[in-house]
Amino acid sequence: MQRRVTILDSTLRDGAQGEGISFSVEDKLGIVRALDELGVTYLEAGNPASNPKELEFFERAARLPLQHATLVAFGSTCRKGSVPAEDANCQALLCANTGVVSIFGKCWDLHVREILKTTREENLRMVEETCRFFCSRGKKVIFDAEHFFDGYRANRSFALEVLYAAVRGGAGNVTLCDTNGGALPETIRAVTQAVCAALPGVEVGIHVHDDCGMAVANTICAVEGGATHAQGTFLGFGERTGNANLSAVIPTLQLKCGVACIPEENLHLLTATAMRIAEIANVTLHKNMPFVGRSAFAHKAGMHADGVLKNERSFEHIDPALVGNHRRFLMSEMTGKSAVLRRVQKLYPGITRDSPVLAEIVGELKEKEHQGYQYEGADSSFELIIRKRVAGVEPFFDLISYKVLDELPYDNNHSATATIKIRVGGKVKIAASDGDGPVNALDKALREALAEFYPCLNEVHLIDYKVRVMEPKDATAARVRVLITSADGSDIWTTVGVSQDIIEASWIALVDSIEHKLCAQRDQATRQMNCGKTKMD
């Protein structure tokens, strides 16, 4: 890889502006650690002038032993009619004590005239003097050229003059911003080429929003046009429709374009980092997300699965292991025997195509789907079928009884109470809990009952719950399918239950979810024990 592009992740600043996103100081520190481990160059961490929480973050983040990343404080130029040394925003940026600051300024004369309500000359002064102020204090300055592409289209000479002012002030990086997200790839490429030609020796960056669904493509085109610095947010969330999704930008540049973004040996951490940040941000990692989504390398159609089994390149653009993801064959009535065999062999390599148990698994799959089960989105429930058929895996607990009561009026948003009695080995345990609905109450009661036997369940929580009525014409007597998605910070899995009773369907899916976690925990313990024996031998 001859070329290199530095990456600036703005999850903590631009990402925090996304609807429904709110980070505590601990959340932000967790994201810093995750992105530093991945090898991102810069982490734009907000404006220390905005609130006390930001100041606390910068104070604590300064003590983190970062290996790869440099923290960046973000703020605007000084205000019109003021000088940076007397501007409260500029002083707050100094208090952040970061070696790099990102300063944004207006590049569209419409904004200068109608938003700032000042002159072009005053805007140029603000940009130049602010950049000089920070450079004179030993800071590296990234100038975010706000609304650059709209400004370039409206008044090319003025937009370029703003960049010249930033460079005269000492900015070593000018980042072109498609702030409204309306530019198209060819425009991005051509304008970036023109700017690179106009500013030889200056690092040119790109910062785009996704309002036309082209943020990733626009970022790639900017790099093709000469940009050597790219900004975005790791999962793409941000203001309005979001920013360039760095979890797609980084592998595309590194694997497709031969452009280094992070240490090559760290690329396999990409999917785990995406899951970690989604967990911290309390968002669901969309399964169809390129590279890092659960469906990115999932195959359902028999022809696709058969092709991949014969040659992975036939229906996959990269090896999923390169980005820390893995290939999945979705189990359904469309699935061929070869795909089911491959899924079984992941757990039990000794099973062959002629093994009687394989036919039993295929038969159970088809029978379950006839009853309304659907395993293409519930791998973990299908995995339990395999374990029980092949190895006779016994349940980790037995249900004796449960009772669920709905109550009105609500008491502190707790609308239901569940009582459960289970048996683990020879010990009986009774637990009760209230919750926000009957399923939530049942889930909490079950976890409470199992906590003393299986402490690892404290790591697990539900992140998604879906109900599908399969035969609406049957009205309230219809059979329902419940899908539950769970996570423990390092893994995400989905289980399924089917019944005419929604509580029973939910119970089936809950039990599968817990058994998946306990099986995974047992497998890990077995591997560690075997590893220890090997070292002793």
Disulfide bonds with the S-S distance in Angstrom:
none
